[in-house]
Amino acid sequence: MHFLESVRIALRSLWANKLRSALTLLGVVIGVAAVIAVVTFVSGINDYVAKKIFNLGADVFIVSKMSPVETNPEHYLEAEKRKNFALDDYQAVLEACRHCDAVGARVYAIGKVKRNEQSISDTIVQGITPSIATILDTDLTSGRMINDTDLNNHTQVAVVGTDIVEHLMAGSDPLGQEIHVDGWTYQVIGVGKKKGKTLGQSADNYIMIPVTVYLKQYGEHTDSLRIWGKATATGNPLEQAIDEARVVLRARRHDAPGKPDSFEVETNASLLSIWGDLSNTFFMATIGIAAVSLVVGGIVIMNIMLVSVTERTREIGIRKALGARREDVLMQFLVESLMLALIGGLLGVLSGVMVALGVTALIGMPSSIKLWAVAAGLLVAASVGVFFGVYPARKAARLDPIVALRFEM
């Protein structure tokens, strides 16, 4: 029997039992849809994280009390007990790092901003040194950035994000306006360029103030500073800059020779590596759950194909009596199982993509459709159909034509 003829017969058989075929497809559809949706989300988030979150640049390093993406509970509890970084530590790194073009300090908290009777909550209040703007390539749409004079004189000035302007100062020039941040008054001197959303959350609900003012308002021992460094552009500067910062900080924190650092030094590559490990763990766990659904779907396909063999025993007998070989009968039922799984795989791919795009449209979660994932989904579905269709097909091929012709339901 020709392969295309087997496909035609298989499709006709599936169409004759539409409801049964549709219910049989569910397991494969759900499994493949889950795989495609997970791959789409993981790929999209990985791309987004690499471009928007951990895009520090190859010449930037961060020194902090503890890693912002620490996943080991024991390490987290140990790091919590470490001494906080203060402005003196920042000044020490600034003086010691000869291979740094810029050294900055940054600390933040969540606060509430008010102006007159209006207010906005969950605002990221950042205490910064002027060099942070250079390191992070912060752009302004109007006004100026915080400078050394503001820092040294403890001037209560602020650079705000566009959410602050839109919610509290719509229709007026924000520069020179006064706002209240957790009870303290600041004068707006600059407005940051709009950034949009990060994983569904606005990245423009922030305020930047001099770090000296921040520490005065919130307390010097409340939060630990994070020290940022930007290496020079000559030689192999990043490692040299990190070594210079590490040496002076180990000395200040009295880290014994041979003992690990009592702080963390991270770069763009290390943060992406940690994130990659986290996303891969999530990916593998979800794929495992989806695999269970595919196995269940495969078992359902095998069960339905066994029922189909029983229902069509006389048909098989007639075909064999008319000259059909074992290979022809085997191919017929194997192709039918394959088509059942492929249709389920195709519907699963479409469902997974639609779910991913729908979630992206609703909450802004990044997604990225990968052609290899679509191909892999269809291949897995076809493999499930073939694997679980072999036994029913072999059973049909081995039927004795005389016994089959005598069979009655």
N, C-alpha and C positions, 0 to 999 in steps of 0.2 A: 504494500500500500504506500502511496506517495505521502510525504510528510504534510503537504498542503491539504491533501484530502483528509488526513487525520485531524488537522486543525479545524477544517470545516465541520466534520462530524462532531468534534468536541464542543465547538461553539453552539451547534444546533442542540446538542444534548443539554448543555448548561442553560440555554434559553428555554428549553421545554420545562425545566424545573427552576423557574426564576426565583421564587421565594427561598427554596432550599439552597440554591447557589449563593444568594445574597447573604443568608445567615452564615453559610460556611465561610464566606469571605471575611467576616468581621474580625476574627482573630488575627489574620494576616494584615488586614487594614490597620488595626490598632497598633500592632507591633511595628510595622514599617513606618506608620505616621509618627510614632513616638521616637523612633530612631532619627528620622529626617528632622523633626522639630528640635530634638536635642542637639544634633549636629549643627543645625542652622543657628540656634541660639549661642552655642559654645563658640562657633566660628565668628559670629558677629560680635560677641562680647570680647573675645580675644583680640580681634582687629581693633575694636574701639579702645580697649585698655592700652594696647600698644601705641595707638595714635594720640589718644586724648588724656589718659590718666598717668601712665608711666612713661610718657614721652619727655623725659627730662633732658635728653641729649647725651651724647657719648662722653661729654666732658664734665658732667655734674655728679657730685656725690652728696649724700645726706648722712649726718651723724645724729643718732637719736638714742634716747634711753632704752627704747625697745622697738622692735620692728612693728610697723603698722599692720603687717599681714602675718603676725605670729600665729601658728596653728597648734603648736605643741603646748598643752595645758601646763606641764611642769616648767617649761621654759618661760611661759607667760607669767606664772606666779613668781618665779625667780627674778625675772626682769622688773616686775612691779616693785620689788624691794630695793632696786638700785637708786642711787642718788640722782636727783634731777639735775639737768643742765641749767646753768644760770648765765647771765650776761657776761660774767667774768670768764667763763669757759669760751664763749663766743669771741671775746677780746683776745684770749690766748691763742686761739686758732688763727684769728685775723693777723696777729703779729708773727706767728710761727710758719704759716703756710706761704713759703716763697714761690711755690709753683701754682698759686691761685691768682686768677685775674680778679675774682670777687669772692668774698665770704659774707654770708648773711645769716640772720637768725629769724625764726618764725615760730609763733605759738598761737593757738586759737581756742575758742570756746563757742558755745551756742548761746546766743542772746536774743533780746527783744529790742527792736528799734521803734521809737515813737516820734511823731511830729504833730504838734497840736493834739487833735483828738484821734488821729489815725495811728495805726501801729502795724507792724509786721513781725511775725515770730519765726523761730528756727533760723535766725540769721547767723551765718558764720562770722564771728568777730575775730579778725586776725591781727595780732601784734607783730609788726615786721620792722626790719631795718631797711633803709633805702636800697641797699644792694640786692635785696630779694626781688625787686621789680626787674633788675637787670638779669638776674639768674633765670627767672621764670618768663622773661620776655613779655611782661605785662604791658598791654596797650591801653591808652586812655582815649576817650572820644572828646573830652574837654577837661580843662583845668590842668593841674600839675600833680606829680607824685610826691609822696612824703620825702623830705630831704634830711640831711644831717642836722640842720638847725632845729627842725621840729623834734628830732630825736633827742638832742642835747638839752633843749629847753623844755622838754616835756609838754610841747604844745598840743592842745586838744583839737587836732584836726583829723579829717577822715577822707579816704577815697572810697566811694561806694559803688556797688553794682547796679545794673539797670533796674533790677526788681525794686530796689529802695526808691529809685527815682519815680518809677511808674506807679508805685503804691502810695507814696507819701508826698511826692512833689510834682505830680502830673500837671502840666500846663504852666509851669513856672521854671525859671532858671535855677537849677539846684546849687550852683556855685555860690558860696557865701551863706547858704541857708544853715540853720542850726537844727540838729537832730539830737535825740536823747537815746543813749544806748545803756540799758540796765541802770538808769538813773543818772548817768554822766552826760554832760553836754559837749557836743563836738560840732565844729564848723566844717562843712563840706568844701573840699578844695579840688576834688577831681572825680570824674565818673569813668569807670572802667568800660572797655568795649564789651558788647554783648557776646556771651559764650554759648547760650542755649541750654540744653538739658544734658545731664550726665546720668545714664541709666534711669531715665524717667524723672529725675529730680533736677530742679533748676540749679544751674551753676552761677547764677547772677544775684543770688540772695546773700550778699556778703558785704562786709565793711572792713577796711584796712586802716589801722591806727598805728602810731609809733609804738614800738615794743616797750619803751620806757613807760609810756602812759598806760599801756595794757597791764604791765606788772604792778603799777601803782594802784590801778582800779581793782584788779582781780587777785592781787597778792603774788609775791615773788616765789612762794613755795607751793602754789596751787598746781601749776602745770610745768612740765619740763619743756625747755626750748628744744627746737630741732635746728641744728647748725647745717647750713647749706654751703657748699663750695663749688666754684666753677674753675676748672683747671686752665692753665695757660695753653697756648696753641703750638708750643714748640716741644720737640722731643717726645718722650713718653710721659706726659705730665700728670695724667689722672692717678696712676699708681704712686708717683712721687708725692703728689699733693695729699693723697690719702695717708701715706706713710707719715708725712709731716704732721698732719692733724692727729693721727693715732698716737704718735710719740708724745706730743704735748698733753693730750687728754689722759693717757695712761699715767703719766707722771702726776697730773693734777688729781686723779682719782685714786692714786696709790695702788695701782694694779701691780701685783708682784710679778717678777720675771718668770716666764714659763706658764703663767696663769692666763686664761682667756680674758678678752676685753670685757669691761663692765659696761659696755655700750655696743651699739650696732652701727656698722658702716655699710650703706647700701648705694648701689648704682642702678641705672636704668636696666642693665642686663640682669642683675640679681633680683630685682623686683619682678621683672617679667618671668624669670625662671620660677620664682615662688608661685606666682599667679598661674603659670603653666601647669605646675604640679597640682594645684588646687582644682583647676578646671578639668584636668585629665582624670582626677579621682572622681569628680562629679560625673564626667562623661561615661566612665567605665561602669559606675554604679547604675546609672540610668539605662545604659545599653544592656546590662544584665537583666534589669526588670523587663525591658522590651523583648529580650530574647525569650523570656518565659512565655510572653504573649505569643510570640512566633511559634514556639514549640506547641503550645495549646492549639493554635490555628492549624499547625501541621497535623496534629492528631485528629482534629475535626475533619480535615480534608481526607485523611486515610479512612476514617470511619464512614464518611459519605461515599467514598469511592468503593468501599466494600459493599455498602448497600446498593450502589449502582451496579456492581458486578452481579449481585444476587438478582436484582430486578431484570437484568438484561441477559440472563443465562441462556434463554431460548434464542435471543438474537445472536449471541456468541456461537451457539451450536449451528445456526443457519449459516453464518459467515464461514465457519470452518467446513461445513458440508459443501459450500460453494467454492472451496479452494483457498480460503484464507489461512495463512501460516501462523504459527505461534508468534513469530516476530511481528506480524501485522496486528494481531490482537494486543500484544504487549505494547506496541507503539500507540495504538488507539487510546488505551486507558492511561498510559503514561503521559501522552500529550494532553489528554483531558485534565489530568491532575495539574500539569504544568500550566495550562491556560488558566485554570482556576486560581492558582497561586499568583501568576503574573498579573491578572486583572486585579486581584487583591493588592498586589504590590504597587501597581499603577495608581489605584485609588488611595492607597496609603501615602504615596509620595505627594499626590495632590493635596490630601488632607493635611499632611505635616507642613507643607509649604503654606497653605492657607492659614493654619493655626499660627505659625510663626509670623506671617505678615500681619495677621489680625492683632496679635499681642503687641507687635511693634507699633501699629497704628494707634492702639488704645493707650498704652503706657510708655511708649518710646523705647522699649528694650531693643538694643541693637540686634539685627539678624543679618546673616550672610548666607545665601543659597550657594552651595557648592555642587558642581556637576558630578564630582566623584561620589558625593553622598547619594545623589539620585541614582547613579549607576549602581552603587553598592546596595542600595535598598531593593532595586529590581533584581539584582543578582541573588541576594539573600532570599528574596521571595521565591524566585525560580528554583533555587536549591532546596528550599523547604518543600515545594511542590513535587520535585523529582524524588527527594529522599523518602517522603511519606507516601508517594504514589507508587513506588516500586513494588511493595508487597501486594496491594490490590491488583496491579497490572499483571504480576507473575501468576497470581491465583487465577485470573481470567484466562491467561494464555495457556495454562495447564489443564483447563477443563476438557474433559472427553466429549467430543461432538455428539456422540450417541446419547450419553447421559444428559447432556445439555438440552438436546431436542426433546427428551422425555420429561424435562423439569417443568413443574407447574407451580405457580405462586399460590 
